[in-house]
Amino acid sequence: MTKSKLLQMNNVGIVVESLDNAISFFTEVGLELEGRAMIEGEWAGQVTGLGNQSVEVAMMVTPDGHSRLELSRFLSPTTISDHRTTPVNSLGYLRVMFAVDNIDELVTRLQKHGAELVGEIVNYENSYRLCYVRGIEGILIGLAEEISSKKIKQ
């Protein structure tokens, strides 16, 4: 039997309380809404192990079309835990990192929409400027701006 191989990463999922607010936040980050739908029934619960479920889902896509973020709002069953405000050293999935071309401008814009900078924007070995931002509903994202050799010479 031939060993299976990974083809690509399809998406990362985030459960939210307000799909509209999350869509707005990630649109501000630079993703585009690809589609929105209700996922209901026993068949869906067979995949998740939750039984009969009702979930509103929005798929966000990066400008290059290669990466997706699936935002889900569970109507039933109700969510059972909340990890949105846990610190960055918590176990489990932590954050999604986005490559950006102007970290300062994006952080300023996100702050105008209620996002908070976690720590500060740092220079990593003159290769990247990095930061974490806690956005809508406490969702943690990372931002990385590559420092070009042109910027280093300035």
Contacts in CASP RR format, 6 or more apart in sequence:
PFRMAT RR
TARGET T0000
AUTHOR 0000-0000-0000
METHOD contacts of the structure
MODEL  1
MTKSKLLQMNNVGIVVESLDNAISFFTEVGLELEGRAMIEGEWAGQVTGL
GNQSVEVAMMVTPDGHSRLELSRFLSPTTISDHRTTPVNSLGYLRVMFAV
DNIDELVTRLQKHGAELVGEIVNYENSYRLCYVRGIEGILIGLAEEISSK
KIKQ
8 66 0 8 1.000
9 67 0 8 1.000
10 68 0 8 1.000
11 59 0 8 1.000
11 67 0 8 1.000
11 68 0 8 1.000
11 69 0 8 1.000
11 70 0 8 1.000
12 68 0 8 1.000
12 69 0 8 1.000
12 70 0 8 1.000
12 93 0 8 1.000
12 96 0 8 1.000
13 69 0 8 1.000
13 70 0 8 1.000
13 71 0 8 1.000
13 72 0 8 1.000
14 22 0 8 1.000
14 69 0 8 1.000
14 70 0 8 1.000
14 71 0 8 1.000
14 72 0 8 1.000
14 96 0 8 1.000
14 139 0 8 1.000
15 72 0 8 1.000
15 73 0 8 1.000
15 74 0 8 1.000
15 79 0 8 1.000
16 22 0 8 1.000
16 71 0 8 1.000
16 72 0 8 1.000
16 73 0 8 1.000
16 136 0 8 1.000
16 137 0 8 1.000
16 139 0 8 1.000
17 73 0 8 1.000
17 137 0 8 1.000
18 73 0 8 1.000
18 136 0 8 1.000
18 137 0 8 1.000
19 36 0 8 1.000
19 56 0 8 1.000
19 58 0 8 1.000
19 71 0 8 1.000
19 73 0 8 1.000
21 136 0 8 1.000
21 137 0 8 1.000
22 58 0 8 1.000
22 71 0 8 1.000
22 136 0 8 1.000
22 137 0 8 1.000
22 139 0 8 1.000
23 33 0 8 1.000
23 36 0 8 1.000
23 58 0 8 1.000
23 60 0 8 1.000
23 71 0 8 1.000
24 113 0 8 1.000
24 136 0 8 1.000
25 110 0 8 1.000
25 113 0 8 1.000
25 115 0 8 1.000
25 135 0 8 1.000
25 136 0 8 1.000
25 139 0 8 1.000
26 60 0 8 1.000
26 69 0 8 1.000
26 71 0 8 1.000
27 33 0 8 1.000
27 60 0 8 1.000
28 109 0 8 1.000
28 110 0 8 1.000
28 113 0 8 1.000
29 98 0 8 1.000
29 106 0 8 1.000
29 110 0 8 1.000
29 141 0 8 1.000
30 62 0 8 1.000
30 63 0 8 1.000
31 60 0 8 1.000
31 61 0 8 1.000
31 62 0 8 1.000
31 63 0 8 1.000
31 69 0 8 1.000
32 60 0 8 1.000
32 61 0 8 1.000
32 63 0 8 1.000
33 58 0 8 1.000
33 59 0 8 1.000
33 60 0 8 1.000
34 59 0 8 1.000
34 60 0 8 1.000
34 61 0 8 1.000
34 68 0 8 1.000
35 58 0 8 1.000
35 59 0 8 1.000
36 56 0 8 1.000
36 57 0 8 1.000
36 58 0 8 1.000
36 59 0 8 1.000
37 56 0 8 1.000
37 57 0 8 1.000
38 54 0 8 1.000
38 55 0 8 1.000
38 56 0 8 1.000
38 57 0 8 1.000
39 53 0 8 1.000
39 54 0 8 1.000
39 55 0 8 1.000
39 56 0 8 1.000
39 57 0 8 1.000
40 53 0 8 1.000
40 54 0 8 1.000
40 55 0 8 1.000
41 52 0 8 1.000
41 53 0 8 1.000
41 54 0 8 1.000
42 51 0 8 1.000
42 52 0 8 1.000
44 53 0 8 1.000
44 55 0 8 1.000
45 51 0 8 1.000
45 52 0 8 1.000
45 53 0 8 1.000
50 77 0 8 1.000
51 77 0 8 1.000
52 76 0 8 1.000
53 74 0 8 1.000
53 76 0 8 1.000
53 77 0 8 1.000
54 74 0 8 1.000
54 75 0 8 1.000
54 76 0 8 1.000
55 72 0 8 1.000
55 73 0 8 1.000
55 74 0 8 1.000
55 75 0 8 1.000
56 72 0 8 1.000
56 73 0 8 1.000
56 75 0 8 1.000
57 70 0 8 1.000
57 71 0 8 1.000
57 72 0 8 1.000
57 73 0 8 1.000
58 70 0 8 1.000
58 71 0 8 1.000
59 68 0 8 1.000
59 69 0 8 1.000
59 70 0 8 1.000
59 71 0 8 1.000
60 68 0 8 1.000
60 69 0 8 1.000
60 70 0 8 1.000
60 71 0 8 1.000
61 67 0 8 1.000
61 68 0 8 1.000
61 69 0 8 1.000
62 68 0 8 1.000
62 98 0 8 1.000
69 96 0 8 1.000
83 90 0 8 1.000
83 92 0 8 1.000
84 137 0 8 1.000
84 138 0 8 1.000
84 139 0 8 1.000
84 140 0 8 1.000
85 134 0 8 1.000
85 138 0 8 1.000
88 94 0 8 1.000
88 95 0 8 1.000
88 118 0 8 1.000
88 132 0 8 1.000
88 140 0 8 1.000
94 140 0 8 1.000
95 132 0 8 1.000
95 140 0 8 1.000
95 141 0 8 1.000
95 142 0 8 1.000
96 141 0 8 1.000
96 142 0 8 1.000
97 141 0 8 1.000
97 142 0 8 1.000
97 143 0 8 1.000
97 144 0 8 1.000
98 141 0 8 1.000
98 142 0 8 1.000
98 143 0 8 1.000
98 144 0 8 1.000
99 144 0 8 1.000
99 145 0 8 1.000
99 146 0 8 1.000
100 106 0 8 1.000
100 143 0 8 1.000
100 144 0 8 1.000
100 145 0 8 1.000
101 145 0 8 1.000
102 145 0 8 1.000
103 121 0 8 1.000
103 129 0 8 1.000
103 131 0 8 1.000
103 143 0 8 1.000
103 144 0 8 1.000
103 145 0 8 1.000
104 121 0 8 1.000
106 143 0 8 1.000
107 115 0 8 1.000
107 117 0 8 1.000
107 121 0 8 1.000
107 131 0 8 1.000
107 133 0 8 1.000
107 143 0 8 1.000
110 133 0 8 1.000
110 135 0 8 1.000
111 117 0 8 1.000
113 135 0 8 1.000
113 136 0 8 1.000
114 135 0 8 1.000
114 136 0 8 1.000
115 133 0 8 1.000
115 134 0 8 1.000
115 135 0 8 1.000
115 136 0 8 1.000
116 133 0 8 1.000
116 134 0 8 1.000
116 135 0 8 1.000
117 131 0 8 1.000
117 132 0 8 1.000
117 133 0 8 1.000
118 131 0 8 1.000
118 132 0 8 1.000
118 133 0 8 1.000
118 134 0 8 1.000
118 140 0 8 1.000
119 131 0 8 1.000
119 132 0 8 1.000
120 131 0 8 1.000
121 129 0 8 1.000
121 130 0 8 1.000
121 131 0 8 1.000
122 129 0 8 1.000
122 130 0 8 1.000
122 131 0 8 1.000
123 129 0 8 1.000
123 147 0 8 1.000
124 130 0 8 1.000
126 147 0 8 1.000
126 152 0 8 1.000
127 146 0 8 1.000
127 147 0 8 1.000
128 144 0 8 1.000
128 145 0 8 1.000
128 146 0 8 1.000
128 147 0 8 1.000
129 144 0 8 1.000
129 145 0 8 1.000
129 147 0 8 1.000
130 142 0 8 1.000
130 143 0 8 1.000
130 144 0 8 1.000
130 145 0 8 1.000
131 142 0 8 1.000
131 143 0 8 1.000
132 140 0 8 1.000
132 141 0 8 1.000
132 142 0 8 1.000
132 143 0 8 1.000
133 140 0 8 1.000
133 141 0 8 1.000
133 142 0 8 1.000
133 143 0 8 1.000
134 140 0 8 1.000
135 141 0 8 1.000
END
